[in-house]
Structure formats: C-alpha cells, structure tokens
Amino acid sequence: MLTDNNTTGPSRSGSGGPETGRSHGTGGRRRVRSLGVLAGAAVVASVSVSVAWGLMPAQADQPTSGHAGAGQSAVGKAGSVQSTGEGATSGQGAVERSGAGVAAVRAIGSSQLLQSEDLAAVSPKLDTAKIGLNRDEDFSACLGEGNPWTGVLHGARKPINVAWTSRNDKEQLLTESIAQAKSAAQASGYAKTLVNAGIRGCQAGTSQWDFHYGPTHTVKVGTGVATWAVSYRGRETRPSGGIVVFSKGTNYGIAEASGTPGSVDKAIASLAKSAVNRLA
C-alpha cells in the first residue's frame, strides 16, 4: 500500500504528459491543453515504489452519438492512508441499505488506488507516487481547469487522488481519482457522467484540445465495470496514452495515462482491469 509521509499542504507541480503546463484562455477561463498537466494538483504525500507486470484484452463499444502493494517505499515499509474526510472514517465502514437489509461497506482509502504492481503494463518507469486526500481539484484533461470533482459530479464526496511520475522520463505520467458514493446506483451514475463528459466530450470530432480519445471499450471485471479509450496527440496515428472510468459497488473513479510506451491498447486495457479490482 502507499505510504503517507505526513507532509503538509498541497503541491502543484504542473508536470506531466505532452506539452506540459501549456494552457490557453477559453471564455476568460484557463483550460488545460494536454493530458498530463493536472498530475500534481493538491498532493500531500510522496513515495517511491517498484513495479511488476500484467495485461488484458477487451472489446470495443458500439458507436454512440454525439496501492502501492508489495514492496517497500523510499521511507520504509508500506502503510495505508485512510480517507477520513467526507463519506469515510478511518477504521470504520459506511453502510448501504439494500431492500430490508443493511450491508457494510468498507471505507475507501489509498489501498484502493492503483498500486505499484499494477503499473508495469503502462510503464515500468513510473516510480514516484503523490497522494492527495479529500481534495476538490481539477482532475480531467478533457474538462480542463475550473472543473473540480464536485463541480462536475454534483453532490459527490471529495476524492482521493494519486499522481504517478517517473524520475527518468518526464513524459510518462498516470493520474487517478477515486471516491465513494452513497449507493451503488449513485456510483454508476457518477461513472456514466465521467464517461460522457470526460471521454466522449474529447473524442475525434468533439475535442477542442491538442489531443483526442479513440473509440470507447467497456469491460466487466467481476462485479465491476470499466470503460476505456486510448488517446492521441495532435494528428499522430499512434496512441500515446489513455483514459479509464471504472466503478464497483459504491466506489468509482477515473484514471489517465500519458507517455505510454509499447502496446498502448493492451496497457490501458490492463489498467482498466486493475483499477476495478482494486476497488472494495
């Protein structure tokens, strides 16, 4: 699991994927122009971890209109960081009523983020993770700046975020945000909003930025589901990264990768499976 270094205050590194840190005004508001620029937003902990390997295939959707796990960190044995803000308390689970019964729901925490062993399919060079707890910040390259989590997902609890970077390759980046809804139906609804706004809003023909996403693919993973797509920079024909929206039970999230080497389709499909499996 990922380790909290007990550092204070948020950090905005602004580093990330292609054309790092470049933005332009749209209607008087600065907007993100590239896939990695939101990586360092509001983070409070930092660890360095090792990575391993894994892959998975998936099927394409029909067209539509319109954490750290095994291993040691740089500061000692890996420990857990538990969300203690809205919707979760350390050491306690929430409850969800289903019919006449009441089912216990495990409180969401950093152990449900993608972990070091999940990342090798995306890039073995990703070696540093920065975690932010309950930060209501910009999170989507497609939506850009000025669109924080609760501004896009009305009534949602604040998420837990992680930004994975590489000390040896500044082009490689992975960001993830996860949160817990009040019910499985609400989590599914939030995930649908993330797909429609955060992926389909930036597919070919709809994106206003210097990148776009390819066709979406939806896969069932156990009791969960993930929708993913690869991303392209400018007019490039080889994908350079991708995006995943996923949910399981009352938990849901979004992850984006840029600077992905090798077979990008397989990497993002593997990421989708791992992201769902990490959720409680």
ChimeraX attribute file (.defattr): number of C-alpha atoms within 10 A of each C-alpha:
attribute: neighborCount
match mode: 1-to-1
recipient: residues
	/A:1	24
	/A:2	32
	/A:3	27
	/A:4	20
	/A:5	16
	/A:6	9
	/A:7	10
	/A:8	9
	/A:9	10
	/A:10	16
	/A:11	14
	/A:12	12
	/A:13	14
	/A:14	15
	/A:15	20
	/A:16	29
	/A:17	26
	/A:18	22
	/A:19	16
	/A:20	19
	/A:21	17
	/A:22	13
	/A:23	17
	/A:24	12
	/A:25	9
	/A:26	9
	/A:27	7
	/A:28	7
	/A:29	12
	/A:30	14
	/A:31	20
	/A:32	26
	/A:33	23
	/A:34	25
	/A:35	35
	/A:36	30
	/A:37	28
	/A:38	26
	/A:39	31
	/A:40	26
	/A:41	25
	/A:42	24
	/A:43	25
	/A:44	21
	/A:45	22
	/A:46	22
	/A:47	21
	/A:48	21
	/A:49	23
	/A:50	21
	/A:51	20
	/A:52	14
	/A:53	14
	/A:54	16
	/A:55	18
	/A:56	15
	/A:57	13
	/A:58	18
	/A:59	10
	/A:60	13
	/A:61	14
	/A:62	10
	/A:63	9
	/A:64	8
	/A:65	5
	/A:66	9
	/A:67	23
	/A:68	28
	/A:69	22
	/A:70	17
	/A:71	14
	/A:72	18
	/A:73	22
	/A:74	14
	/A:75	13
	/A:76	10
	/A:77	12
	/A:78	20
	/A:79	18
	/A:80	16
	/A:81	22
	/A:82	20
	/A:83	22
	/A:84	16
	/A:85	15
	/A:86	13
	/A:87	19
	/A:88	20
	/A:89	16
	/A:90	13
	/A:91	10
	/A:92	14
	/A:93	15
	/A:94	16
	/A:95	14
	/A:96	16
	/A:97	11
	/A:98	10
	/A:99	6
	/A:100	6
	/A:101	7
	/A:102	10
	/A:103	12
	/A:104	11
	/A:105	19
	/A:106	18
	/A:107	22
	/A:108	28
	/A:109	26
	/A:110	26
	/A:111	20
	/A:112	25
	/A:113	30
	/A:114	30
	/A:115	24
	/A:116	26
	/A:117	20
	/A:118	25
	/A:119	25
	/A:120	19
	/A:121	24
	/A:122	31
	/A:123	25
	/A:124	19
	/A:125	21
	/A:126	25
	/A:127	20
	/A:128	20
	/A:129	27
	/A:130	25
	/A:131	30
	/A:132	27
	/A:133	23
	/A:134	21
	/A:135	22
	/A:136	19
	/A:137	20
	/A:138	21
	/A:139	28
	/A:140	29
	/A:141	23
	/A:142	25
	/A:143	22
	/A:144	22
	/A:145	19
	/A:146	15
	/A:147	17
	/A:148	17
	/A:149	22
	/A:150	16
	/A:151	13
	/A:152	19
	/A:153	16
	/A:154	9
	/A:155	12
	/A:156	19
	/A:157	21
	/A:158	24
	/A:159	28
	/A:160	27
	/A:161	31
	/A:162	31
	/A:163	27
	/A:164	27
	/A:165	27
	/A:166	19
	/A:167	11
	/A:168	10
	/A:169	13
	/A:170	16
	/A:171	17
	/A:172	27
	/A:173	30
	/A:174	29
	/A:175	29
	/A:176	25
	/A:177	26
	/A:178	27
	/A:179	30
	/A:180	30
	/A:181	21
	/A:182	19
	/A:183	17
	/A:184	18
	/A:185	12
	/A:186	17
	/A:187	23
	/A:188	21
	/A:189	16
	/A:190	25
	/A:191	25
	/A:192	16
	/A:193	16
	/A:194	25
	/A:195	21
	/A:196	13
	/A:197	15
	/A:198	24
	/A:199	29
	/A:200	24
	/A:201	19
	/A:202	22
	/A:203	22
	/A:204	15
	/A:205	11
	/A:206	12
	/A:207	16
	/A:208	13
	/A:209	20
	/A:210	16
	/A:211	23
	/A:212	27
	/A:213	26
	/A:214	18
	/A:215	17
	/A:216	21
	/A:217	19
	/A:218	20
	/A:219	19
	/A:220	16
	/A:221	17
	/A:222	10
	/A:223	10
	/A:224	20
	/A:225	22
	/A:226	26
	/A:227	26
	/A:228	30
	/A:229	28
	/A:230	28
	/A:231	31
	/A:232	21
	/A:233	20
	/A:234	11
	/A:235	9
	/A:236	10
	/A:237	9
	/A:238	12
	/A:239	23
	/A:240	24
	/A:241	29
	/A:242	29
	/A:243	30
	/A:244	29
	/A:245	29
	/A:246	32
	/A:247	31
	/A:248	25
	/A:249	20
	/A:250	22
	/A:251	28
	/A:252	30
	/A:253	26
	/A:254	26
	/A:255	26
	/A:256	27
	/A:257	30
	/A:258	28
	/A:259	23
	/A:260	25
	/A:261	16
	/A:262	13
	/A:263	14
	/A:264	24
	/A:265	23
	/A:266	18
	/A:267	25
	/A:268	29
	/A:269	29
	/A:270	22
	/A:271	29
	/A:272	32
	/A:273	26
	/A:274	22
	/A:275	30
	/A:276	27
	/A:277	20
	/A:278	16
	/A:279	25
	/A:280	18
